[in-house]
């Protein structure tokens, strides 16, 4: 991917309510952006349909490794957004890609749910719970996490000094409808780091550019022709800012208007996803003036 990337109309489109140029590729986060739980968020289906009618490429990203791309495509289709599996990239996709590129022969200990474990086995990787044989500990979003997992990771990393630690995604929690949530992969990573003093070597999910690289593979589109839309400043939006992409934030998930700072002065602020079809996206010009309440 290009190392130096511009943004369309970067000098004039960083403040105020200005026209935004069309992009060639529109990338969307899923949970908190297009849906919450099993409920499609307002404007999601019409926005995706409108973009496709205009000939735009649409891709979907998720840091959640508890479902396969096929399962996400099925869910979106069931909710009213027809999607093919190859339009979805999640941290299962990125983990497999990174391991093939960097550690194709590694013995793995995934602290993960069945979809990731199955994908690793299908790809030909060896999974083991023998600390003396583990090359890589994978910390993931695992709702079956138990003390035995932590002990095996501790022995592989601290006692045998042979393994490295990676994580599928850096999210602290996964949001639920109604403002609730549950601990995500960052909590498991933190537990392992705390007892071993071994730092995580690589993260497969946003804001890492690895997941973006996987999602755009084969498209041959420069990043300054792509727009990333998501609900999380620390993952969705930070990935865009770090890679030179344009970004748009929604307030249907984690982020609230008052969370934006001067560092986000170039980020489009969406009251509705359908604003992506209108040619104008309101931007924050005075952060202190943002007081309007937004609901999930």
Sine and cosine of phi, psi and omega as CSV:
sin_phi,cos_phi,sin_psi,cos_psi,sin_omega,cos_omega
0.00,0.00,0.50,-0.87,-0.01,-1.00
-0.87,0.50,0.62,-0.79,-0.01,-1.00
-1.00,0.05,-0.43,0.90,0.03,-1.00
-0.85,-0.52,0.90,-0.44,-0.12,-0.99
-0.77,-0.63,0.67,-0.74,0.08,-1.00
-1.00,-0.08,0.05,-1.00,0.05,-1.00
-0.81,-0.58,0.69,-0.72,-0.02,-1.00
-0.81,0.59,0.77,-0.63,0.03,-1.00
0.80,0.60,0.67,0.75,-0.15,-0.99
-0.88,0.47,-0.53,0.85,-0.06,-1.00
-0.96,0.28,-0.58,0.81,-0.08,-1.00
-0.98,-0.18,-0.27,0.96,-0.11,-0.99
-0.99,-0.14,0.32,0.95,-0.05,-1.00
-0.99,-0.15,-0.08,1.00,0.03,-1.00
-0.49,-0.87,0.47,-0.88,0.05,-1.00
0.99,0.17,-0.03,-1.00,0.00,-1.00
-0.99,-0.16,0.99,-0.13,-0.14,-0.99
-0.81,-0.58,0.39,-0.92,0.08,-1.00
-0.87,0.50,0.60,-0.80,0.02,-1.00
-0.92,-0.40,0.78,-0.63,-0.02,-1.00
-0.91,0.41,0.40,-0.92,0.09,-1.00
-0.91,0.42,0.48,-0.88,0.11,-0.99
-0.91,-0.43,0.31,-0.95,0.00,-1.00
-1.00,0.07,-0.54,0.84,-0.05,-1.00
-0.78,-0.62,0.76,-0.65,0.05,-1.00
-0.91,-0.42,0.86,-0.50,-0.07,-1.00
-0.93,-0.38,0.76,-0.66,-0.07,-1.00
-0.85,-0.53,0.71,-0.70,0.31,-0.95
-0.92,0.38,0.30,-0.95,-0.04,-1.00
-0.98,-0.22,-0.99,0.15,-0.12,-0.99
-0.92,0.39,0.83,-0.56,-0.05,-1.00
1.00,-0.05,-0.20,0.98,-0.01,-1.00
-0.89,-0.45,-0.81,0.59,0.04,-1.00
-0.99,-0.16,-0.49,0.87,0.04,-1.00
-0.48,-0.88,0.30,-0.95,0.18,-0.98
-0.80,-0.60,0.88,-0.48,-0.07,-1.00
0.89,0.45,-0.86,-0.51,0.03,-1.00
-0.94,-0.34,0.41,0.91,0.00,-1.00
-0.88,-0.48,0.83,-0.55,0.07,-1.00
-0.93,0.36,0.69,-0.73,0.00,-1.00
-0.99,0.15,0.45,-0.89,-0.06,-1.00
-0.83,0.56,0.71,-0.70,0.07,-1.00
0.99,0.11,-0.12,0.99,-0.09,-1.00
-0.91,0.41,-0.78,0.62,-0.06,-1.00
-0.91,0.41,-0.68,0.73,-0.03,-1.00
-0.93,0.38,-0.56,0.83,0.02,-1.00
-0.92,0.39,-0.74,0.67,0.01,-1.00
-0.89,0.46,-0.68,0.73,0.02,-1.00
-0.89,0.46,-0.66,0.75,0.00,-1.00
-0.90,0.43,-0.66,0.75,0.03,-1.00
-0.89,0.45,-0.69,0.73,0.01,-1.00
-0.91,0.42,-0.61,0.79,0.04,-1.00
-0.89,0.46,-0.46,0.89,0.04,-1.00
-1.00,0.04,0.11,0.99,0.06,-1.00
0.99,0.16,0.31,0.95,-0.01,-1.00
-0.99,0.12,0.52,-0.85,0.12,-0.99
-0.99,0.11,0.73,-0.68,0.00,-1.00
-0.86,-0.52,0.74,-0.67,0.06,-1.00
-0.77,-0.64,0.42,-0.91,-0.07,-1.00
-0.81,-0.59,0.73,-0.69,-0.01,-1.00
-0.85,-0.52,0.59,-0.81,0.12,-0.99
-0.58,-0.82,0.69,-0.73,0.12,-0.99
-0.99,0.17,-0.11,0.99,-0.11,-0.99
-0.99,0.13,0.88,-0.47,-0.02,-1.00
-0.99,-0.12,0.25,0.97,-0.04,-1.00
-1.00,0.02,-0.04,1.00,0.10,-1.00
-0.69,-0.72,0.47,-0.88,0.05,-1.00
-0.99,0.15,0.29,-0.96,0.12,-0.99
-0.83,0.56,-0.58,0.82,0.04,-1.00
-0.89,0.46,-0.67,0.75,0.02,-1.00
-0.92,0.40,-0.63,0.78,0.06,-1.00
-0.91,0.42,-0.67,0.74,0.04,-1.00
-0.88,0.48,-0.67,0.75,0.04,-1.00
-0.89,0.46,-0.68,0.74,-0.02,-1.00
-0.90,0.43,-0.73,0.68,0.00,-1.00
-0.87,0.49,-0.68,0.74,0.01,-1.00
-0.89,0.46,-0.68,0.73,0.02,-1.00
-0.90,0.44,-0.57,0.82,-0.02,-1.00
-0.98,0.19,-0.19,0.98,0.06,-1.00
0.88,-0.48,0.12,0.99,0.07,-1.00
-0.87,-0.49,0.99,-0.14,-0.01,-1.00
-0.89,0.46,0.81,-0.59,-0.08,-1.00
-0.63,-0.77,0.65,-0.76,0.13,-0.99
-1.00,-0.05,0.52,-0.86,-0.02,-1.00
-0.82,0.57,-0.56,0.83,-0.04,-1.00
-0.97,0.24,-0.02,1.00,0.12,-0.99
-1.00,-0.01,-0.12,0.99,-0.06,-1.00
-0.94,-0.35,0.77,-0.64,0.12,-0.99
-0.83,-0.56,0.82,-0.57,0.11,-0.99
-0.79,-0.61,-0.13,-0.99,-0.12,-0.99
-0.97,0.26,-0.22,0.98,0.21,-0.98
-0.91,0.40,-0.75,0.66,0.02,-1.00
-0.82,0.57,-0.76,0.65,-0.09,-1.00
-0.93,0.36,-0.62,0.78,0.03,-1.00
-0.88,0.47,-0.71,0.70,0.04,-1.00
-0.88,0.47,-0.71,0.70,-0.01,-1.00
-0.87,0.50,-0.73,0.68,-0.05,-1.00
-0.91,0.41,-0.67,0.74,0.01,-1.00
-0.91,0.42,-0.67,0.75,0.03,-1.00
-0.88,0.47,-0.61,0.79,-0.03,-1.00
-0.96,0.27,-0.55,0.84,-0.20,-0.98
-0.90,-0.44,-0.53,0.85,-0.07,-1.00
-0.60,-0.80,0.88,0.48,-0.11,-0.99
-0.91,0.41,-0.35,0.93,-0.03,-1.00
-0.96,-0.27,0.15,0.99,-0.12,-0.99
-0.94,0.34,0.57,-0.82,0.18,-0.98
-1.00,0.00,0.77,-0.63,-0.20,-0.98
-0.91,-0.42,0.58,-0.81,0.19,-0.98
-0.86,-0.52,1.00,-0.07,0.01,-1.00
-1.00,0.06,0.84,-0.55,0.21,-0.98
-1.00,-0.02,1.00,0.04,-0.26,-0.97
-0.40,-0.92,0.26,-0.97,0.04,-1.00
-1.00,0.05,0.11,-0.99,-0.19,-0.98
-0.83,0.56,-0.67,0.74,-0.03,-1.00
-0.84,0.54,-0.68,0.73,0.03,-1.00
-0.94,0.35,-0.69,0.72,0.01,-1.00
-0.87,0.49,-0.70,0.72,0.02,-1.00
-0.89,0.46,-0.67,0.75,0.00,-1.00
-0.90,0.44,-0.63,0.78,0.04,-1.00
-0.90,0.43,-0.69,0.73,0.02,-1.00
-0.91,0.42,-0.68,0.73,0.01,-1.00
-0.88,0.47,-0.56,0.83,0.01,-1.00
-0.98,0.22,-0.09,1.00,0.08,-1.00
0.99,-0.11,0.15,0.99,0.02,-1.00
-0.98,0.18,0.48,-0.88,0.06,-1.00
-1.00,-0.01,0.81,-0.58,0.09,-1.00
-0.96,-0.27,0.71,-0.71,-0.02,-1.00
-0.56,-0.83,0.50,-0.87,0.12,-0.99
-0.93,-0.36,0.30,0.96,0.07,-1.00
-1.00,0.04,0.95,-0.32,-0.07,-1.00
-0.84,0.54,-0.50,0.87,-0.01,-1.00
-0.96,0.28,-0.22,0.97,-0.04,-1.00
-0.93,-0.37,-0.15,0.99,-0.10,-0.99
-0.97,0.24,0.77,-0.64,0.10,-1.00
-0.99,-0.12,-0.58,0.81,-0.06,-1.00
-0.68,-0.74,0.80,-0.61,0.17,-0.99
-1.00,-0.09,0.80,-0.60,0.02,-1.00
-0.95,-0.32,0.92,-0.39,0.08,-1.00
-1.00,0.01,0.80,-0.60,-0.07,-1.00
-0.66,-0.75,-0.01,-1.00,0.07,-1.00
-0.98,0.22,0.98,-0.20,-0.12,-0.99
-0.74,-0.67,0.95,-0.32,-0.02,-1.00
-0.99,0.16,0.04,1.00,0.11,-0.99
-0.94,-0.34,0.30,0.96,-0.01,-1.00
-0.86,0.51,0.77,-0.63,-0.01,-1.00
-0.73,-0.69,0.17,-0.98,-0.07,-1.00
-0.88,0.48,-0.56,0.83,0.02,-1.00
-0.84,0.54,-0.63,0.78,0.04,-1.00
-0.87,0.49,-0.70,0.71,-0.01,-1.00
-0.90,0.44,-0.63,0.78,0.01,-1.00
-0.90,0.43,-0.69,0.73,0.01,-1.00
-0.89,0.45,-0.70,0.71,0.04,-1.00
-0.88,0.47,-0.67,0.74,0.03,-1.00
-0.86,0.51,-0.73,0.69,-0.03,-1.00
-0.91,0.42,-0.66,0.75,-0.02,-1.00
-0.92,0.40,-0.65,0.76,-0.09,-1.00
-1.00,0.04,-0.69,0.73,-0.13,-0.99
-1.00,-0.07,-0.72,0.69,-0.07,-1.00
-0.98,0.21,-0.76,0.65,-0.06,-1.00
-1.00,0.05,-0.26,0.97,0.05,-1.00
0.78,0.63,0.62,0.79,-0.05,-1.00
-0.86,-0.51,-0.33,0.95,-0.11,-0.99
-0.99,-0.16,0.30,-0.95,0.20,-0.98
-0.90,-0.43,0.31,-0.95,-0.02,-1.00
-0.92,-0.40,0.79,-0.62,0.16,-0.99
-0.79,-0.61,0.21,-0.98,0.03,-1.00
-0.71,-0.70,0.50,-0.87,0.05,-1.00
-0.95,0.30,-0.60,0.80,-0.06,-1.00
-0.35,-0.94,0.47,-0.88,-0.08,-1.00
-0.99,-0.12,0.28,0.96,-0.07,-1.00
-0.95,0.32,0.69,-0.72,0.03,-1.00
-0.96,0.28,-0.61,0.79,-0.03,-1.00
-0.47,-0.88,0.34,-0.94,0.09,-1.00
-0.97,-0.25,0.83,-0.56,-0.07,-1.00
-0.97,0.26,0.57,-0.82,0.08,-1.00
-0.89,-0.46,0.34,-0.94,0.13,-0.99
-0.85,0.52,0.55,-0.84,0.03,-1.00
1.00,0.09,0.14,0.99,0.06,-1.00
1.00,0.03,0.08,1.00,0.01,-1.00
-1.00,-0.05,-0.02,-1.00,0.02,-1.00
-0.11,-0.99,-0.03,-1.00,0.08,-1.00
-0.61,-0.79,0.47,-0.88,-0.05,-1.00
-0.83,0.56,0.63,-0.78,-0.07,-1.00
-0.91,-0.40,-0.28,-0.96,-0.16,-0.99
-0.88,0.47,-0.52,0.86,-0.02,-1.00
-0.87,0.49,-0.52,0.85,0.02,-1.00
-0.92,0.39,-0.64,0.77,0.02,-1.00
-0.95,0.32,-0.66,0.75,0.07,-1.00
-0.85,0.53,-0.70,0.71,-0.03,-1.00
-0.89,0.45,-0.63,0.78,0.03,-1.00
-0.89,0.45,-0.68,0.73,0.00,-1.00
-0.92,0.39,-0.71,0.71,0.01,-1.00
-0.89,0.46,-0.61,0.79,-0.06,-1.00
-0.90,0.43,-0.65,0.76,-0.07,-1.00
-1.00,0.03,-0.39,0.92,-0.05,-1.00
-0.98,-0.20,-0.36,0.93,-0.14,-0.99
0.87,0.49,0.39,0.92,0.10,-1.00
-0.98,-0.19,0.80,-0.60,-0.02,-1.00
-1.00,0.07,0.52,-0.85,0.05,-1.00
-0.89,0.45,0.77,-0.64,-0.08,-1.00
-1.00,0.10,-0.52,0.86,-0.07,-1.00
-0.39,-0.92,0.58,-0.81,0.06,-1.00
-0.87,-0.49,0.74,-0.67,-0.11,-0.99
-1.00,0.03,-0.23,0.97,-0.12,-0.99
-0.95,-0.30,0.15,-0.99,0.09,-1.00
-0.79,0.61,0.68,-0.73,0.22,0.98
-1.00,0.02,0.16,0.99,0.05,-1.00
-0.86,0.51,0.68,-0.73,0.04,-1.00
-0.95,0.32,-0.13,0.99,0.00,-1.00
-0.85,0.53,-0.70,0.72,-0.05,-1.00
-0.94,0.35,-0.55,0.84,0.06,-1.00
-0.92,0.38,-0.69,0.73,0.04,-1.00
-0.84,0.54,-0.69,0.72,0.00,-1.00
-0.91,0.41,-0.64,0.77,-0.06,-1.00
-0.93,0.37,-0.56,0.83,-0.07,-1.00
-0.99,-0.10,0.05,1.00,-0.03,-1.00
-0.82,0.57,0.78,-0.63,0.06,-1.00
1.00,0.04,-0.11,0.99,-0.05,-1.00
-1.00,0.05,-0.46,0.89,0.00,-1.00
0.81,0.59,0.75,0.66,0.03,-1.00
-0.86,-0.50,0.79,-0.61,0.02,-1.00
-0.91,0.41,0.48,-0.88,-0.07,-1.00
-0.90,0.43,-0.42,0.91,0.01,-1.00
-0.97,0.23,0.04,1.00,0.13,-0.99
-0.95,-0.31,0.27,0.96,-0.02,-1.00
-0.86,-0.51,0.54,-0.84,0.08,-1.00
-0.83,-0.56,0.80,-0.60,0.06,-1.00
-0.98,-0.20,0.81,-0.59,0.04,-1.00
-0.88,-0.47,0.79,-0.61,-0.01,-1.00
-0.34,-0.94,0.04,-1.00,-0.08,-1.00
-0.95,-0.32,-0.04,1.00,-0.09,-1.00
-0.88,-0.48,0.85,-0.53,0.01,-1.00
-0.91,0.41,-0.63,0.78,-0.11,-0.99
-0.98,0.22,-0.27,0.96,-0.02,-1.00
-0.86,-0.50,-0.94,0.34,-0.05,-1.00
-0.84,0.54,-0.82,0.57,-0.12,-0.99
-0.96,0.28,-0.63,0.78,0.00,-1.00
-0.90,0.44,-0.62,0.79,0.06,-1.00
-0.86,0.52,-0.70,0.71,0.01,-1.00
-0.89,0.46,-0.73,0.68,-0.01,-1.00
-0.89,0.46,-0.64,0.77,-0.04,-1.00
-0.92,0.38,-0.46,0.89,-0.09,-1.00
-0.97,-0.26,0.02,1.00,0.04,-1.00
1.00,0.06,0.18,0.98,0.03,-1.00
-0.99,0.14,0.39,-0.92,0.23,-0.97
-0.96,0.27,0.47,-0.88,-0.06,-1.00
-0.67,-0.74,0.53,-0.85,0.10,-1.00
-0.74,-0.68,0.71,-0.70,-0.02,-1.00
-0.94,-0.35,0.64,-0.76,0.12,-0.99
-0.94,-0.34,0.32,-0.95,-0.06,-1.00
-0.90,-0.43,0.53,0.85,0.01,-1.00
-0.98,-0.18,0.02,1.00,-0.01,-1.00
-0.79,-0.61,-0.91,-0.41,-0.12,-0.99
-0.99,0.16,-0.67,0.75,-0.20,-0.98
-0.99,0.16,0.62,-0.79,0.14,-0.99
-0.91,-0.41,0.43,-0.90,-0.05,-1.00
-0.79,0.61,-0.63,0.77,-0.03,-1.00
-0.94,0.34,-0.14,0.99,0.02,-1.00
-0.97,0.22,-0.37,0.93,-0.03,-1.00
-0.95,0.32,0.59,-0.81,0.00,-1.00
-0.83,-0.56,-0.07,-1.00,0.04,-1.00
-0.87,0.49,-0.43,0.90,0.04,-1.00
-0.90,0.43,-0.32,0.95,-0.03,-1.00
-0.96,-0.28,0.41,0.91,-0.07,-1.00
-0.90,0.44,-0.36,0.93,0.03,-1.00
-0.99,-0.11,0.17,0.99,-0.09,-1.00
-1.00,-0.09,0.78,-0.63,0.07,-1.00
-0.93,0.38,0.64,-0.77,-0.03,-1.00
-0.92,-0.39,0.90,-0.43,-0.11,-0.99
-0.98,-0.22,0.84,-0.54,0.21,-0.98
-0.99,0.14,-0.39,0.92,0.04,-1.00
-0.49,-0.87,0.59,-0.81,0.07,-1.00
-0.86,0.50,-0.51,0.86,-0.05,-1.00
-0.91,0.42,-0.23,0.97,0.12,-0.99
-0.88,0.47,-0.39,0.92,0.05,-1.00
-0.91,0.42,-0.31,0.95,-0.01,-1.00
-1.00,-0.08,-0.15,0.99,-0.17,-0.99
-0.99,-0.11,-0.14,0.99,0.01,-1.00
1.00,0.07,-0.15,0.99,0.05,-1.00
-0.75,-0.66,0.72,-0.69,0.12,-0.99
-0.81,-0.58,0.84,-0.55,0.03,-1.00
-0.91,0.41,0.65,-0.76,0.02,-1.00
-0.88,-0.47,0.38,-0.92,0.06,-1.00
-0.98,0.21,0.80,-0.60,0.07,-1.00
-0.93,-0.37,-0.57,0.82,0.06,-1.00
-0.77,-0.64,0.96,-0.30,-0.16,-0.99
-0.93,0.37,-0.52,0.85,-0.01,-1.00
-0.92,0.39,-0.38,0.93,-0.07,-1.00
-1.00,0.09,-0.07,1.00,-0.05,-1.00
-0.99,0.13,0.97,-0.24,-0.05,-1.00
-0.76,-0.65,-0.11,0.99,-0.10,-0.99
-0.93,0.38,0.76,-0.65,-0.02,-1.00
-0.95,0.32,0.61,-0.80,0.10,-1.00
-0.82,-0.57,0.58,-0.81,0.00,-1.00
-0.95,-0.32,0.29,-0.96,0.02,-1.00
-0.94,0.35,0.00,0.00,0.00,0.00
